[in-house]
């Protein structure tokens, strides 16, 4: 069951990767602080890029091994925890 959260979070660590055939490094969240607790992600799932008018929004599906999270980053680098659910 997915729980809607929609709360501001702080990303305290980023990782970087390069896709095959793409020379550009892409950043992804590795650690977040939410409600005074730190979560470290062990799996990075899908990454979506959405254009909303003139704004670009990035969505990340990540997991800490116990729960799955959907994170949103807007074009001003403001991070939001959109939702969470127990990992299968």
C-alpha positions as CSV (number, residue, x, y, z in Angstrom):
1,X,0.0,0.0,0.0
2,X,1.4,3.4,-1.0
3,X,1.2,6.3,1.5
4,X,1.1,9.8,0.1
5,X,3.5,12.1,2.1
6,X,4.2,15.3,0.1
7,X,6.7,16.7,2.7
8,X,9.9,18.7,2.2
9,X,13.0,16.7,2.7
10,X,16.7,17.3,2.8
11,X,19.0,15.3,0.5
12,X,22.3,15.0,2.4
13,X,24.2,12.9,-0.2
14,X,24.2,12.4,-3.9
15,X,25.6,9.7,-6.1
16,X,26.6,10.0,-9.7
17,X,26.4,7.6,-12.6
18,X,26.9,7.5,-16.4
19,X,24.6,5.6,-18.7
20,X,26.2,3.6,-21.5
21,X,26.6,5.8,-24.6
22,X,26.1,9.0,-22.6
23,X,29.1,11.0,-21.5
24,X,27.1,13.2,-19.1
25,X,27.2,12.3,-15.4
26,X,23.7,12.1,-13.8
27,X,23.1,12.8,-10.1
28,X,20.8,10.8,-8.0
29,X,19.8,10.9,-4.3
30,X,21.8,8.6,-1.9
31,X,20.6,9.8,1.5
32,X,17.8,11.9,2.9
33,X,16.6,13.4,6.2
34,X,12.9,13.3,6.9
35,X,11.3,14.0,10.2
36,X,14.7,14.2,11.9
37,X,15.7,10.7,10.7
38,X,18.3,9.8,8.1
39,X,17.6,7.2,5.4
40,X,20.3,5.7,3.2
41,X,19.2,4.4,-0.2
42,X,20.5,1.0,-1.3
43,X,18.6,0.8,-4.6
44,X,17.9,3.4,-7.2
45,X,15.0,2.5,-9.4
46,X,13.3,4.5,-12.2
47,X,14.2,8.1,-12.8
48,X,11.6,10.3,-14.6
49,X,12.1,13.7,-16.2
50,X,8.9,15.7,-16.6
51,X,8.4,19.1,-18.3
52,X,5.6,21.1,-16.7
53,X,5.4,24.4,-18.6
54,X,8.9,25.9,-18.4
55,X,9.8,23.9,-15.3
56,X,11.6,20.6,-15.3
57,X,10.7,18.1,-12.5
58,X,12.8,15.0,-11.7
59,X,11.2,12.0,-10.0
60,X,13.2,9.2,-8.4
61,X,12.1,5.8,-7.2
62,X,14.5,4.7,-4.5
63,X,14.6,2.1,-1.7
64,X,16.4,1.8,1.7
65,X,15.8,-2.0,1.6
66,X,12.8,-1.7,3.9
67,X,10.6,0.9,2.2
68,X,10.3,2.3,-1.3
69,X,10.2,6.1,-1.8
70,X,9.3,8.4,-4.6
71,X,11.2,11.7,-4.4
72,X,10.7,14.9,-6.5
73,X,13.2,17.5,-7.2
74,X,12.0,20.7,-8.9
75,X,14.1,23.1,-11.0
76,X,15.1,25.2,-7.9
77,X,16.5,22.0,-6.3
78,X,13.7,21.8,-3.8
79,X,13.2,18.1,-2.7
80,X,9.9,16.6,-1.7
81,X,9.1,13.1,-0.4
82,X,6.0,12.3,-2.6
83,X,5.1,8.9,-1.3
84,X,6.4,5.7,0.4
85,X,5.4,2.1,0.6
86,X,6.7,-1.1,2.3
87,X,9.2,-2.9,0.0
88,X,7.9,-6.2,-1.4
